[in-house]
Amino acid sequence: MSFSRRNFLIATGVAAASGSVLTACSSGDSSSNTGGGKQDAAKAKATVVKIGTAEDSKGPAPEVSGAKKGGKVSLLNDDDFSHLDPQRIYYAWNSLAAIVLSRTLTGYKIGDDGSMTLVGDLATDTGTMKDGGKTWSFTLKDGIKWEDGSDVTVDDVRHGFERAFASFITEGAFYVQTWLTGTADYRKSYPGPYKGKHLKSIETSGKTITFHLSEARPDFNYVLAMHSYAPTPVKKDTKENYDKKPVSNGPYKIKSHVTDKSMVLVRNEHWDPATDPIRNAYPDEFDFTFGIEALTAADRLLADSGPDQYAVSWRTIPVERVAKATSQAKDRVFSELGSGVSVYWINTTRVTDKSVREALIKAWPTANIRQLQGGANRGEYATGIMSPLVAGYKSQDVWGKLKNPAGDPAAAKKILEKAGKTGTKIVYAYQNDPTNAKVKVVVEQALKKAGFDVVTKPIDSTTWYDQVGKLDNGFDVYWGGWSADWPTGFSVFQPLFQSDQVKDQGQNYSHLKDPAVDAAIKAATAETDQNKANEMWAALDKQVTELGAFIPDVYMRRIYMHGSKLGNVKMDPNFDGCMLYKMYVKS
């Protein structure tokens, strides 16, 4: 899904890049070695993302070997879900629960090897594209019902899109609304369905729904896997109150939900697995308990006694317990690369000389920073902004960071001397917490060795994005994280590097304005052959990296733990948390 910045922040578990945010899945390396990144980079293999056929879109989902139905699973959570109304869902955190409650037109079938296939979920296939991607049609499968036994209709599907325009829907994704109206100020074009009017850009006929977009969107079928675009039943829509008790068309439904205390999911007897190629749904019940601190949850799972044998951590294991978990409960730890990429943005409106940017990148002490934030548990050394979980990813090492992740201040100093830029003042902003205070020291030392005049600026983590999001923020280098909203390059490169995104609180944090980049984004967006488009996005990853708009840091990893009585507990690559619909209770 995820990024939007919002998805990334939720997925990391806190609202800023503290030590616990950037600490995740373990690869077993707890050494203090600051060199040799080749082995780490080799692990960051690209996830295969393919577009499935109508046959791939048929249910039931492939069975998990050794799995059986029945039993209860406990989820140990620190926080409640902020929203379960699908149109108000944008955080990966919420989607982890929504995926078993709200099916979408398309979705991802996750293979045992981590590969992803885009398939029809509610739809019979991944859609029919016309007009180069400006027109898309989807036909609903037979036999899909709401939890009350009524049919999921095309009217319900249309209603999900139309209610996304309502004034009270302020948290969900906005892509499709913009494309259906041709304007970012989409509510002025259409206020929502509650006055009896439908969007002219959506047509329905029988079981088919057709979207007429204002621009070509060849990857539109990927976008529709976002829960913001799940259907909502016309007859059961309680508007603002729908968030309290959304109606399920997935394998589970909400039995009870006490805000900030607990939630219980039980089987939806009207879900037909024969229609669902994605979800297995083995347990009978999921019991969520909210308000459990991450350290407490980790300690309970380490003890593995009583009901906690049937429990799973809903957040990544805190750095304080990673070593213990990977040594004492190795067979109960599951870890994967998450969807987030960590970088340090270089403000190109302030650091205009590319030689200076190159010197910053060469000098940057990536290995020392990673060690301070959890070592190999934090993630694999990154070479660009494109995650290995995005279709078309290719490893490239423009700046030689894999050969020398520790950085090379001496080489950086030569670059500055040659450019006549020795003594260049660099303002480095960092989040004011204990871990990043240590990071600040190693950054300052490395840059001074390279010949920079370094000024450091601490910023409160609660206002981090407010401060660095200002067009005139006064900083030269600052941390950032990103994750794609769907696994193609558009939701990485368009928000982060398109020139028109250079604005107050825009998401082009490097302030890069480059006509060649804009042209490459436009060309890749318009390419109807997704294999070719994926290659174009990968080339663009190298292109923006070469411009020195950011310093690659890590492809972030996540680490979770579960009780001994649970099987096949795996991470969803789209939402950075465990897949409820693939696990099972052993006994």
C-alpha positions in Angstrom: 0.0 0.0 0.0 1.1 1.8 1.2 3.1 5.3 0.5 2.0 7.7 1.2 3.9 9.1 4.1 0.9 8.1 6.2 1.1 4.4 5.4 4.8 4.4 6.1 4.5 6.1 9.5 1.8 3.8 10.7 3.7 0.7 9.3 6.8 1.6 11.3 4.8 1.7 14.5 5.4 5.3 15.7 5.1 8.8 14.3 8.8 9.4 13.7 12.1 7.8 12.9 13.2 6.9 16.4 15.4 4.0 17.1 12.4 1.7 17.6 10.9 2.9 14.3 13.9 2.0 12.2 14.5 -1.3 13.9 12.9 -4.4 12.4 13.4 -7.8 11.1 16.5 -9.8 12.1 18.9 -11.4 9.7 20.9 -12.6 12.6 23.7 -10.0 12.3 24.3 -8.2 15.6 27.9 -7.4 15.0 29.4 -4.0 15.1 31.1 -4.4 11.7 30.6 -1.2 9.7 31.9 -2.5 6.4 30.9 -5.0 3.7 27.4 -4.4 2.5 27.3 -7.0 -0.3 25.7 -9.8 1.7 23.0 -7.5 3.0 22.3 -6.1 -0.5 22.0 -9.6 -2.0 19.1 -10.4 0.4 17.1 -7.5 -1.1 15.8 -9.5 -4.0 12.9 -8.2 -6.0 9.5 -9.5 -5.2 7.8 -10.7 -8.3 4.5 -8.9 -9.0 2.6 -10.2 -12.0 -0.9 -9.6 -13.4 -3.0 -12.7 -13.1 -5.6 -14.2 -15.4 -9.3 -15.0 -15.0 -8.2 -18.5 -14.0 -5.9 -17.0 -11.3 -8.8 -15.0 -10.0 -10.9 -18.1 -9.2 -11.2 -19.4 -5.7 -10.6 -21.1 -3.4 -7.1 -19.9 -2.3 -4.4 -22.6 -2.4 -4.4 -24.6 0.8 -1.6 -24.2 3.3 0.2 -27.5 3.9 -0.6 -28.9 7.3 -3.2 -26.3 8.1 -6.6 -27.0 9.6 -9.6 -25.0 10.5 -10.6 -24.0 14.0 -9.3 -22.3 17.2 -8.8 -18.7 18.4 -5.9 -16.4 17.8 -5.0 -13.5 20.1 -3.5 -10.3 18.7 -1.4 -8.2 21.2 -1.8 -4.6 20.2 -0.6 -1.3 21.6 -3.2 0.8 19.7 -6.7 0.3 18.3 -7.4 0.7 14.6 -8.0 4.3 13.7 -10.6 3.4 11.0 -12.4 0.4 9.7 -14.8 2.2 7.4 -13.1 1.2 4.1 -13.3 4.7 2.5 -11.5 6.0 5.6 -8.6 3.5 5.4 -5.2 4.6 4.1 -2.9 3.4 6.9 -1.3 -0.1 6.3 -2.1 -0.7 10.0 -5.9 -0.6 9.3 -5.6 -2.6 6.2 -4.2 -5.6 8.1 -7.6 -6.0 9.6 -9.7 -4.7 6.7 -8.4 -7.3 4.4 -10.5 -10.0 6.1 -13.5 -7.7 6.3 -13.6 -5.7 3.1 -12.9 -7.3 -0.3 -11.9 -5.1 -3.2 -12.3 -5.4 -7.0 -8.7 -6.6 -7.2 -6.3 -7.9 -4.7 -3.0 -9.7 -4.3 -2.6 -13.5 -4.1 0.6 -14.0 -2.0 2.6 -17.1 -2.9 4.6 -19.2 -0.4 7.7 -17.7 -1.9 6.6 -14.2 -1.3 5.6 -13.5 -4.9 2.5 -11.4 -5.6 -0.1 -11.9 -8.3 -2.7 -9.2 -8.9 -6.0 -11.0 -9.3 -9.7 -10.3 -9.4 -11.0 -10.4 -5.8 -14.6 -9.2 -6.2 -14.1 -9.1 -10.0 -13.8 -12.0 -12.3 -10.4 -10.8 -13.5 -8.1 -7.8 -13.3 -10.2 -5.7 -15.6 -10.5 -4.7 -19.2 -8.6 -1.6 -20.3 -9.5 0.5 -23.3 -8.4 3.9 -24.6 -4.8 3.4 -23.5 -6.0 3.2 -19.8 -8.6 5.9 -19.7 -11.5 3.3 -19.6 -11.6 0.3 -17.3 -14.4 -2.3 -16.9 -14.8 -5.0 -14.2 -17.4 -7.6 -13.8 -18.5 -9.0 -10.4 -18.3 -12.6 -9.6 -21.4 -14.6 -8.7 -22.0 -15.6 -5.1 -20.4 -12.8 -3.2 -22.5 -11.7 -0.3 -22.6 -9.3 2.7 -22.6 -10.7 6.2 -26.5 -10.4 6.3 -26.7 -12.7 3.3 -27.6 -10.0 0.7 -25.7 -9.9 -2.6 -22.8 -7.5 -3.2 -24.0 -5.5 -6.2 -22.4 -3.1 -8.6 -24.5 -0.4 -6.9 -22.6 -1.2 -3.7 -19.3 -1.1 -5.5 -20.2 2.2 -7.1 -21.4 3.5 -3.8 -17.9 2.8 -2.3 -16.3 5.1 -4.9 -18.9 7.8 -4.7 -19.0 8.1 -0.9 -15.3 8.7 -1.0 -16.2 12.2 -2.2 -18.3 12.9 0.9 -17.1 15.7 3.2 -16.6 13.3 6.2 -14.2 11.1 4.3 -11.0 12.9 4.9 -8.5 10.0 5.7 -8.7 7.7 2.7 -6.8 7.7 -0.6 -7.7 10.4 -3.2 -6.2 9.0 -6.4 -9.4 7.7 -8.1 -11.5 10.7 -7.1 -9.0 12.9 -8.9 -9.0 10.8 -12.0 -12.8 10.5 -12.1 -13.2 14.2 -12.0 -10.0 15.5 -13.6 -9.3 17.8 -10.7 -7.5 17.7 -7.3 -10.4 19.7 -5.9 -12.7 16.8 -6.6 -15.4 17.6 -4.1 -16.3 20.8 -6.0 -17.1 18.6 -9.0 -19.1 16.0 -7.1 -20.1 16.2 -3.4 -21.0 12.5 -2.9 -24.0 10.3 -3.4 -26.2 11.5 -0.5 -28.3 13.9 -2.6 -29.3 11.1 -5.1 -26.8 11.9 -7.8 -24.3 9.5 -9.3 -20.9 10.3 -10.9 -21.2 10.5 -14.6 -17.7 9.0 -15.0 -18.9 5.7 -13.5 -21.3 3.5 -15.5 -23.0 0.3 -14.3 -24.7 -2.4 -16.4 -25.8 -5.7 -15.0 -22.8 -7.0 -13.0 -20.3 -4.7 -14.8 -18.9 -1.4 -13.6 -17.0 0.9 -16.0 -14.8 3.8 -15.0 -14.1 6.7 -17.4 -10.9 8.4 -16.2 -9.7 11.9 -17.1 -6.2 10.6 -17.8 -4.7 7.3 -18.9 -4.0 5.0 -15.9 -2.6 1.7 -17.2 -2.0 0.6 -13.6 -5.6 1.4 -12.5 -6.3 -2.2 -11.6 -3.4 -2.1 -9.0 -4.9 1.0 -7.4 -8.3 -0.7 -6.9 -6.7 -3.1 -4.5 -6.5 -0.3 -2.0 -9.2 -0.6 0.8 -10.2 3.0 0.2 -12.0 1.7 -2.9 -13.8 -1.3 -1.3 -17.6 -1.4 -1.7 -20.0 -0.2 1.0 -23.6 -1.5 0.9 -26.0 1.3 -0.1 -28.8 0.1 2.2 -26.4 -0.3 5.2 -24.5 3.0 4.9 -24.7 4.9 8.2 -22.4 7.6 6.9 -20.1 8.9 9.8 -21.2 6.0 12.0 -20.3 3.3 9.5 -16.8 3.4 11.0 -18.1 1.9 14.2 -19.6 -1.2 12.6 -18.7 -1.7 8.9 -20.5 -4.5 7.1 -18.3 -7.4 6.0 -18.1 -9.2 2.7 -14.9 -11.1 3.7 -14.3 -14.2 5.7 -14.7 -12.6 9.1 -17.1 -10.0 10.6 -17.0 -7.9 13.7 -18.7 -9.5 16.7 -17.7 -6.8 19.2 -15.5 -3.7 19.3 -14.8 -1.7 22.4 -12.8 1.3 21.4 -9.2 1.2 22.7 -9.9 -2.0 24.6 -10.7 -5.0 22.4 -12.2 -6.3 19.2 -13.4 -9.8 18.3 -13.7 -11.1 14.7 -15.7 -14.2 14.0 -16.5 -16.1 10.9 -18.8 -14.6 8.3 -21.0 -17.6 7.4 -22.0 -15.9 4.1 -18.4 -15.8 2.8 -17.9 -18.4 0.1 -14.2 -19.5 -0.3 -15.0 -20.7 -3.8 -15.1 -17.0 -4.8 -11.9 -16.0 -3.0 -8.5 -16.7 -4.5 -6.6 -14.8 -1.8 -7.9 -15.8 1.7 -7.8 -19.1 3.5 -9.4 -18.1 6.8 -8.4 -21.0 9.1 -9.1 -19.8 12.6 -12.6 -19.4 13.9 -11.9 -16.2 15.8 -9.4 -13.4 16.2 -9.3 -11.6 19.6 -7.6 -8.2 19.6 -6.5 -6.7 22.9 -5.5 -3.0 22.7 -3.3 -1.0 25.1 -0.5 -3.6 25.5 2.9 -2.0 25.3 5.3 -3.5 22.7 7.8 -4.6 25.3 5.1 -6.3 27.4 3.8 -8.1 24.3 7.3 -9.3 23.4 7.9 -10.6 26.9 4.6 -12.4 27.0 5.4 -14.1 23.6 8.9 -15.0 24.8 7.4 -16.7 27.8 5.0 -18.6 25.5 2.7 -19.8 28.3 -1.1 -20.3 28.5 -3.2 -18.3 26.0 -0.1 -16.5 24.7 0.9 -19.7 22.9 -1.9 -18.7 20.5 -0.9 -15.1 20.3 1.0 -13.0 17.7 2.7 -9.5 18.0 0.8 -7.0 15.9 3.8 -4.5 16.0 7.4 -5.1 15.2 9.4 -6.4 18.1 11.2 -3.6 20.0 15.0 -3.4 19.5 15.4 -4.2 23.2 14.0 -7.7 22.6 15.3 -8.5 19.1 18.4 -10.3 20.2 16.6 -12.4 22.8 13.8 -13.2 20.4 16.1 -14.4 17.6 18.2 -16.5 20.0 15.5 -18.0 22.3 12.5 -18.1 20.0 14.0 -18.3 16.6 11.4 -20.7 15.3 8.7 -18.3 16.4 10.1 -15.2 14.8 9.1 -14.2 11.3 10.9 -11.4 9.5 10.8 -9.9 6.0 11.7 -6.7 4.2 8.9 -4.3 4.7 7.6 -1.9 2.1 9.4 1.1 3.5 12.6 2.7 2.2 14.6 4.9 4.4 16.6 7.8 2.9 18.1 11.1 3.8 16.8 13.9 1.5 19.1 16.5 0.1 17.4 19.8 -0.4 18.3 20.6 -4.0 17.0 24.2 -3.8 19.7 24.9 -1.1 22.4 22.4 -2.2 22.4 23.3 -5.9 25.9 22.1 -6.8 25.8 18.4 -7.7 29.4 18.0 -6.7 28.5 19.0 -3.1 25.6 16.5 -3.2 28.0 13.8 -4.4 30.4 14.6 -1.6 27.6 14.3 1.0 26.6 10.9 -0.4 30.2 9.7 -0.5 30.9 10.8 3.1 27.6 9.6 4.6 28.2 7.0 7.4 25.4 4.6 6.4 26.9 1.6 8.2 27.4 3.4 11.5 23.9 4.8 11.3 22.4 1.4 10.7 24.4 -0.1 13.6 23.0 2.6 15.9 19.5 1.8 14.8 19.6 -1.9 15.2 22.3 -3.2 12.8 21.1 -5.7 10.2 17.8 -5.9 12.1 17.0 -2.4 10.8 17.2 -3.4 7.1 19.3 -4.0 4.0 21.5 -1.3 2.5 19.5 0.6 -0.1 20.8 1.7 -3.4 17.8 3.8 -4.5 14.3 4.9 -3.6 12.5 2.0 -5.2 11.7 -0.8 -2.8 12.4 -4.4 -3.8 8.7 -5.0 -3.2 7.8 -2.7 -6.2 7.3 -4.4 -9.6 10.4 -4.0 -11.8 12.9 -3.3 -9.0 16.6 -3.6 -10.1 19.5 -3.4 -7.9 22.0 -0.7 -8.9 24.8 0.9 -6.9 25.4 4.4 -8.4 27.4 5.7 -5.5 29.3 2.5 -4.5 27.5 2.3 -1.1 27.3 -1.4 -1.2 31.1 -1.7 -1.6 31.7 0.8 1.2 28.6 1.4 3.3 30.8 3.0 6.0 31.3 6.0 3.7 34.5 7.6 2.5 35.1 11.1 3.9 38.6 11.3 2.2 37.1 10.7 -1.2 34.3 13.2 -0.4 37.0 15.8 0.6 38.7 15.4 -2.8 35.4 16.0 -4.6 34.9 19.2 -2.6 38.5 20.4 -3.2 38.2 19.8 -6.9 34.9 21.8 -7.0 36.3 24.6 -4.9 33.6 23.9 -2.3 35.6 23.0 0.8 34.0 24.5 3.9 30.5 24.4 2.5 28.0 24.9 5.3 25.5 22.0 5.7 22.5 22.3 8.0 21.5 18.8 9.1 18.1 18.4 10.8 17.4 15.4 13.0 14.6 14.2 15.2 15.3 15.0 18.8 15.3 11.6 20.4 18.1 9.5 22.1 18.9 7.3 19.0 18.9 10.1 16.5 21.0 12.2 18.8 23.7 9.5 18.5 23.2 9.4 14.7 23.7 13.2 14.6 27.2 12.7 16.2 28.4 10.2 13.6 27.0 12.3 10.7 28.6 15.4 12.0 32.0 13.7 12.4 31.9 12.2 8.9 30.9 15.4 7.2 33.5 17.5 9.1 36.2 15.0 8.0 35.1 15.5 4.5 35.6 19.3 4.8 32.0 20.5 5.4 31.0 23.1 8.0 28.2 21.3 9.8 25.3 22.9 11.7 22.8 20.5 13.4 19.2 21.3 14.1 17.1 19.2 16.5 13.4 19.0 15.7 10.7 17.5 17.9 9.5 14.3 16.4 5.8 15.2 16.7 6.3 18.2 14.3 8.9 16.5 12.1 7.0 16.4 8.8 5.4 19.8 9.5 8.9 21.3 9.6 10.7 19.5 6.8 7.6 19.8 4.6 7.9 23.6 4.5 9.2 24.8 1.1 11.6 27.2 2.9 12.5 24.8 5.7 16.1 26.0 6.2 17.6 22.5 6.1 20.0 20.9 3.7 19.8 17.2 4.7 17.0 15.4 6.7 15.6 11.9 7.1 12.6 10.6 5.3 10.8 7.3 4.6 8.5 6.2 1.8 6.4 3.2 0.7 4.4 2.8 -2.5 0.6 2.9 -2.2 0.5 0.0 -4.7 3.5 -1.9 -6.0 4.3 0.0 -9.2 6.6 2.9 -9.6 3.9 5.7 -10.0 3.2 6.1 -6.3 6.9 6.4 -5.7 8.2 8.7 -8.3 5.2 11.0 -9.1 4.8 12.3 -5.5 8.5 12.3 -4.6 10.1 13.8 -7.7 7.5 15.4 -10.0 8.2 19.2 -10.2 4.7 20.3 -9.4 5.0 18.5 -6.0 7.6 21.1 -4.9 5.3 23.1 -2.6 4.6 23.7 1.0 3.8 20.3 2.6 4.3 18.7 -0.8 5.9 15.3 -0.9 8.8 16.2 -3.2 11.1 16.5 -0.1 14.3 17.0 -2.1 12.6 19.9 -4.0 13.9 18.3 -7.2 12.8 20.1 -10.4 14.1 18.3 -13.4 12.4 18.3 -16.9 14.0 15.0 -17.8 12.6 13.3 -14.7 9.1 14.9 -15.3 9.2 13.5 -18.9 10.3 10.0 -17.7 7.4 10.0 -15.1 4.9 11.0 -17.8 6.2 8.3 -20.2 6.2 5.5 -17.7 2.7 6.5 -16.4 1.3 6.3 -20.0 2.9 3.0 -20.9 0.2 0.4 -21.3 2.5 -2.6 -21.3 3.2 -3.1 -17.6 6.4 -5.0 -18.1 7.8 -2.2 -20.2 6.5 0.4 -17.6 8.2 -1.5 -14.8 11.5 -1.3 -16.7 11.0 2.4 -17.1 10.3 2.9 -13.4 13.5 1.0 -12.6 15.5 3.2 -15.0 14.0 6.2 -13.3 15.2 4.9 -9.9 18.7 5.0 -11.2 18.1 8.4 -12.9 17.0 10.2 -9.7 19.7 8.5 -7.7 22.3 9.8 -10.1 21.0 13.4 -9.6 21.9 13.2 -5.9 18.5 14.2 -4.6 18.8 11.8 -1.7 21.2 9.5 0.2 20.0 5.9 0.1 19.8 4.4 3.6 18.1 1.0 4.0 15.3 -1.1 2.7 13.5 -1.5 6.0 13.0 -4.8 7.7 10.3 -5.9 10.1 10.4 -8.6 12.8 7.4 -10.2 14.6 7.0 -13.1 17.0 4.2 -15.5 17.6 3.2 -18.3 20.1 4.2 -21.9 19.6 0.6 -23.1 18.9 0.3 -21.0 15.6 1.4 -22.1 12.2 2.2 -20.4 8.9 2.5 -17.0 10.4 3.9 -14.8 7.7 4.1 -11.1 6.9 1.9 -9.4 4.3 4.4 -7.6 1.9 1.8 -4.9 1.2 0.9 -4.0 4.8 4.0 -4.8 6.9 2.2 -7.0 9.3 1.0 -10.6 9.7 -1.5 -12.1 7.3 -4.5 -13.1 9.4 -5.9 -15.1 6.5 -2.9 -17.5 6.1 -2.1 -18.5 9.6 -3.7 -21.5 11.5 -4.0 -22.9 15.0 -1.9 -26.0 15.5 -3.9 -27.5 18.4 
